[in-house]
């Protein structure tokens, strides 16, 4: 399953995925459990279920190490949110693409005026065939 086809994530799935994104190596269920900051603390079986769901959705990969699985994200945080943003913009209002993009630009300018300059520079570099 591609990330484009992956269903949206719930709050707990996102929290677990954040832990995986923050790690430089694959993590066991126990390691994820130790790093997830939740009150009340999560149960081992809850984290196991969430990781299994993320694996089923194609968002994480798992490899057997001894008796336990170790999990890692299939895509980077940037790839995940970039794909989600592109899908949201493309599918938000079919037939109204220009209006959606203008609204996006207006919102971006309100949130961070310098972000428009960054986007403009990235678009210009992409059109010239330069890597990011």
C-alpha positions as CSV (number, residue, x, y, z in Angstrom):
1,X,0.0,0.0,0.0
2,X,1.3,3.4,-0.9
3,X,1.2,6.3,1.6
4,X,-1.2,8.0,-0.7
5,X,-3.7,5.2,-0.2
6,X,-3.1,4.8,3.6
7,X,-6.1,5.8,5.6
8,X,-5.9,8.8,8.0
9,X,-4.4,8.1,11.4
10,X,-6.0,8.4,14.8
11,X,-4.5,10.4,17.7
12,X,-2.9,7.4,19.3
13,X,-1.5,6.1,16.0
14,X,0.1,9.5,15.4
15,X,1.6,9.5,18.9
16,X,3.2,6.1,18.3
17,X,4.4,7.0,14.8
18,X,6.0,10.2,16.3
19,X,8.0,7.9,18.6
20,X,9.2,5.8,15.6
21,X,10.0,9.0,13.6
22,X,12.1,10.2,16.5
23,X,14.2,7.1,16.7
24,X,17.3,6.4,14.6
25,X,16.6,2.6,14.7
26,X,13.7,0.2,14.8
27,X,12.0,-0.2,18.1
28,X,10.3,-3.0,20.0
29,X,6.9,-2.7,21.5
30,X,8.4,-2.2,24.9
31,X,10.7,0.6,23.6
32,X,7.8,2.4,22.0
33,X,5.8,2.0,25.2
34,X,8.6,3.5,27.2
35,X,8.8,6.6,24.9
36,X,5.1,7.4,24.4
37,X,4.1,10.2,26.8
38,X,0.5,9.7,27.8
39,X,-1.5,10.1,30.9
40,X,-2.7,7.6,32.0
41,X,0.2,5.4,30.8
42,X,-0.7,3.0,28.0
43,X,-0.8,-0.8,28.4
44,X,1.7,-2.9,26.5
45,X,-1.2,-4.6,24.6
46,X,-2.5,-1.2,23.5
47,X,0.8,-0.2,21.9
48,X,1.1,-3.7,20.4
49,X,-2.4,-3.3,18.8
50,X,-1.6,0.2,17.5
51,X,1.7,-1.0,15.9
52,X,-0.2,-3.9,14.4
53,X,-2.8,-1.5,12.9
54,X,-0.1,0.8,11.6
55,X,1.6,-2.2,10.0
56,X,-1.7,-3.3,8.5
57,X,-2.2,0.2,7.0
58,X,1.3,0.0,5.5
59,X,2.6,2.9,7.5
60,X,5.3,0.9,9.4
61,X,7.5,-2.1,8.6
62,X,8.4,-4.8,11.1
63,X,11.2,-7.3,11.3
64,X,11.4,-10.2,13.6
65,X,14.4,-10.0,16.0
66,X,14.4,-13.0,18.3
67,X,10.9,-13.5,19.7
68,X,9.9,-9.8,19.2
69,X,9.1,-7.6,16.3
70,X,10.9,-4.3,15.8
71,X,9.1,-1.5,14.1
72,X,10.2,1.4,11.9
73,X,8.3,3.9,9.8
74,X,7.9,3.2,6.1
75,X,8.2,6.9,5.3
76,X,9.7,10.0,6.9
77,X,7.6,12.5,8.7
78,X,8.1,15.0,5.9
79,X,7.0,12.5,3.2
80,X,3.9,11.6,5.2
81,X,2.7,15.1,5.8
82,X,3.8,16.3,2.4
83,X,1.7,13.6,0.8
84,X,-1.2,14.3,3.1
85,X,-1.1,18.0,2.4
86,X,-1.0,17.4,-1.4
87,X,-3.9,15.0,-1.2
88,X,-5.9,17.5,0.9
89,X,-5.3,20.3,-1.5
90,X,-6.0,18.2,-4.6
91,X,-9.2,16.6,-3.3
92,X,-10.6,19.4,-1.2
93,X,-13.0,20.9,-3.8
94,X,-12.9,19.3,-7.2
95,X,-13.5,21.9,-9.9
96,X,-12.4,24.7,-7.5
97,X,-8.6,24.0,-7.5
98,X,-7.7,27.7,-7.9
99,X,-9.9,28.8,-5.1
100,X,-8.5,26.1,-2.7
101,X,-4.9,27.0,-3.6
102,X,-5.6,30.8,-3.1
103,X,-7.1,30.0,0.3
104,X,-4.1,27.9,1.1
105,X,-1.8,30.7,0.2
106,X,-3.8,33.2,2.2
107,X,-3.7,30.9,5.2
108,X,0.0,30.3,4.8
109,X,0.6,34.0,4.7
110,X,-1.3,34.6,7.9
111,X,0.4,31.8,9.7
112,X,4.0,32.5,8.5
113,X,4.5,35.2,5.9
114,X,8.1,34.0,5.3
115,X,6.8,30.5,4.3
116,X,5.4,32.0,1.0
117,X,9.0,33.1,0.1
118,X,10.2,29.6,0.9
119,X,7.5,28.0,-1.2
120,X,8.3,30.4,-4.0
121,X,12.0,29.6,-3.9
122,X,11.3,25.8,-3.8
123,X,9.0,26.1,-6.8
124,X,11.5,28.1,-8.7
125,X,14.3,25.6,-7.9
126,X,12.1,22.7,-8.9
127,X,11.2,24.3,-12.2
128,X,14.9,24.8,-12.9
129,X,15.5,21.1,-12.2
130,X,17.6,21.8,-9.1
131,X,17.3,19.4,-6.1
132,X,15.9,20.7,-2.9
